[in-house]
Amino acid sequence: MLLVSASIKHSPIHGFGCFTNERIRKGQVVWVLDRRIDVVMPAAQVSTLPEPAQAFLRMYGYWTRQDGVEVVVLCGDHAKHMNHSDEPNLIEGDANGESDVALRDIEAGEELTCNYHHFDLAASQKLGAGAGS
C-alpha cells in the first residue's frame, strides 16, 4: 500500500508508471505490504485461475518467498505500476521485503522505480520479455 499520493501516467520506461504527487524525503517509507489492500497468494494457486487472470498476475504481480513458500503479491493500488530501474529511487526497507523506502530525495512528478531483481523471483523473465511494469 502506497503511503504517498501517486498517479498513473505514461512512462518513458515502459507503458504506464507510478508517479509521486508529492516530494518524498530520503529514507521516507513509501510503500508497505498491507494485506487489507495487497493480495498475497500461494504461487501454486496461480495455475488454477483462468488464463487472463494468470497473465494479469504475471504482468502486475511479483513472485517472492514468505516463510519458505513461493507466493505472488499483487499490489492493490498504483504501486502495481512501478517500473524497474537499474538505478531505482526506492529500495527495500526491511529484510522481509515488506516495505520500500526512498533511496534519495524524490521530487513531486517523478516516477517511482524499484529494482525488480531485488525482490521478484520472475524479474529476469519479465525484463527479458520487455515488460517493465
N, C-alpha and C positions, 0 to 999 in steps of 0.2 A: 504494500500500500504506500503510495507516494505521500510524503509528509510536506510537500511543497506544491504550490499551484503550478500546473503544467497544461500544455495544449498539444494537440497533434497537428503537425504541419508537414508539408512536403520536405523531404530530407535530401541534402546533397550526397549523403552516404548511401541510402537505399530507400526507395519508396517513401514511406512516412516515418517520422521520428517523433520523439517526445521532447518538447522544448519547455524550458522553465519560464514561468511568467514573472519570476521574482529573482532577486540577487540571492545567491547562496554562498555562505562563508566556507572557507576551507575547514574540513573536519565536521561540518554540519551533517547530521543524519538526514538523508534524503528519501530513503525507502526502507521499509521493514516488512518482512513476511508476516502477514496478518491473515489467519485462516478465516476471519469473518468476511474477507473480500477476495483473497487469493485462494485458488483451488490447488490442493496437493493430492495427487492420485498415484497409486502404485503403477509403475510403468507397465507392468504385466496386464493391466486392465485396458490399456490403450487399444490393443488389438480387438477388443470386444465391441468397440464403438464403430459406427458407420464410417466408411472411408472419408467422407467430407470432414467429419469431426477429427479423425486421425490427422488429416492434412493440416487442419487448423492448429492442432496441438504441435505438430512438427514445425510449423512456421512461428507460432507465437508463444509456445511453452518452452521451458528448458528442463533438461534431464539432469538430475543430480542424485546424490545418495543422502538419505536421512536414516539414521540408526541402522546402517548397513543394508537398507533396502533402496533399490533404484526407484525413484519417483519422478513424475513430471509435475512441474509447477507452472500454473497459468496465472499470471497477474491479472487481477480483476479490474484494473484501471489503466490509465495511459502508460504505465510502466511497461506493459507488454510491447510497446512500440520503441523501446530503447534499442538503438543500433550499436553494433560492435565498432570498437576503435582499438587499434594497437596502442594508442596513447589516449586512454579514456579520461574523462573528468570525474568519474566515480570509481571507487574501489570497495571491495568487501570490507565491511566494518567489524566483522567478527568471524571467528573460526568456523562457525556453523553455516555461514553464507546466508544468514537471515537478516542482514541489513547492508545498506550501501551508504557510504559517506563521500563527501566531496573531497577529491584529491587536491583541489586548488579552489580559489575563488571562482565562481561561475556567475557570469552576468545574466541579467534578465534577457530572454530571447535566444540564449544559447541552447543547442541541442544537448541533451543528457546522453552520455555514452558510457559503455562499460566494455570490458574485455571478456568476450564470451568464453575464451579459453580458461579463465579463472574459475568458472562455476558450472558451465554447461558441458555435460559429457558428450553432447552431439555437436559441439562447436565446429569441429572440422567438417562434418557433413553439411552443416548449414552454410558455412562460409565458402566451402568448395562449390556449393550449388549456387553461390551468388546471393543467397538470402541473408541480408544483414539485419533484418528486424524481426 
